[in-house]
Amino acid sequence: MTQLYIIQILAGMFVAFGTGSNPPLVTDKVYFDVNVGDEPVGTIVLGLFGDTAGKTARNFLELASHKNGYGYKGTKFHRIISEFMIQGGDYVKGDGSGVGSIYGGYFDDENFALKHLGPGWLSMANAGKNTNGCQFFITLIPTPWLDGHHTVFGKVLEGMDVVEKISKTPTDATDKPMSDVVITNSRTEPARDKQIYVDLSNTEAS
């Protein structure tokens, strides 16, 4: 089966980082408890931008909450590239070849309003135009060559140190981690009333 890969278009690598957009509001928080092998390494707290990318954020939120009886709990970060990104979310196959969403399969690219400005941005993995499903990635560096190809819909609010630990997991020649990196628990929390905005002028993760 075809694995979902993040498009790496080097030609756009030096595009300017500015977006001219207003700071996105965090509408919901998602908490991922993570183990590397048998070792708990901490919790990643993700802020979702439900007003900026509502359809995409809703898909992620419902998969994180297991509202429909399936989702991210027990899934793996199946692809890790140091100094680039960590990728996970395949609750169907577990290896990057699975496709699923709360919408029944692929759904269209919602928008490209936000950019991959630096470490900690949460974005959809895909296999090309309008092939979004359940898989996502978290950036480790600015990745402007992905702008216009992947929908950014959230950001790491806490636990970037956990993301960095995951990124240091040894991998094989296909970028598969040698030890299982598992989301052992996943939970959600409404955040709209907390009025948390993400500063787009700050390219570092919180």
Protein Blocks (a to p, Z undefined) as FASTA:
>chain_A
ZZddddddfklmmgcfbeoiacdddfbdcdddddehjbcfbjcdddddfklmmmlmmmmm
mmmnomnopajeopacfbdcehibacehilknonopaccdfkopacddfblmbccfbghi
acdddebehiackbccddfbdcfklgokaccfbdcfbhklmmmmmmmpccdfkopafbdc
ddfbdcdddfklnopacdfklmbdZZ
